[in-house]
């Protein structure tokens, strides 16, 4: 069980890093390095910015919740981690 939670945490961390890195630092949506012009044409600048921001917040919340679950699982086993 704990191994699955740890793998989920790792996956969410990687996705969160990707979501943060593709954002434009000035708040204009997806950075042009990662194909921002095509994404802006597909979603529109305003909708695309909202989408990436929502994904970032959802991933951050998921990471927070998964870390709390992992901590509770470890404390329930008395601190020993059996992977």
C-alpha positions in Angstrom: 0.0 0.0 0.0 2.7 2.4 1.0 4.7 1.6 -2.1 1.7 2.5 -4.3 1.3 5.8 -2.5 5.0 6.6 -2.9 4.8 5.8 -6.6 1.8 8.1 -6.9 3.7 10.9 -5.1 6.6 10.5 -7.6 4.3 10.6 -10.6 2.4 13.7 -9.2 5.8 15.4 -8.5 6.9 14.8 -12.1 3.6 16.1 -13.5 3.7 19.1 -11.2 7.3 20.0 -12.4 6.1 19.8 -16.0 3.1 22.0 -15.3 5.2 24.6 -13.6 7.9 24.6 -16.3 5.5 25.0 -19.3 4.0 28.1 -17.8 5.1 31.5 -19.1 6.9 33.4 -16.3 5.0 36.6 -17.2 1.5 35.0 -16.9 0.9 34.7 -20.6 0.1 31.0 -20.8 2.3 28.2 -22.1 5.9 29.2 -22.8 6.8 29.3 -26.5 9.7 26.9 -25.8 7.1 24.1 -25.3 4.9 24.9 -28.3 3.0 27.8 -26.8 1.9 29.3 -30.1 0.0 26.2 -31.1 -1.6 25.8 -27.7 -2.6 29.5 -27.7 -4.3 29.0 -31.1 -6.0 25.8 -29.9 -7.3 26.9 -26.5 -7.1 30.7 -26.8 -4.8 32.6 -24.5 -7.2 33.2 -21.6 -8.7 29.6 -21.4 -5.3 28.0 -21.8 -3.8 30.0 -18.9 -6.8 29.1 -16.7 -6.4 25.4 -17.7 -2.7 25.2 -16.8 -3.2 27.1 -13.6 -6.0 24.8 -12.5 -3.9 21.7 -13.4 -1.0 23.2 -11.2 -3.3 23.7 -8.2 -4.9 20.3 -8.5 -1.5 18.6 -8.7 -0.3 20.6 -5.7 -3.4 19.6 -3.7 -3.0 16.0 -4.7 0.7 16.0 -3.6 -0.3 17.5 -0.3 -3.0 14.9 0.3 -0.8 12.0 -0.8 2.0 13.1 1.5 -0.4 13.3 4.5 -1.7 9.8 3.7 1.9 8.4 3.4 2.8 10.0 6.7 -0.3 8.5 8.4 0.5 5.0 6.9 4.1 5.2 8.2 3.0 6.3 11.7 0.4 3.5 11.8 3.1 0.9 11.2 5.2 2.3 14.0 7.8 4.0 11.8 9.0 0.9 10.0 8.7 1.1 6.2 8.4 -2.3 4.5 8.6 -1.7 0.8 
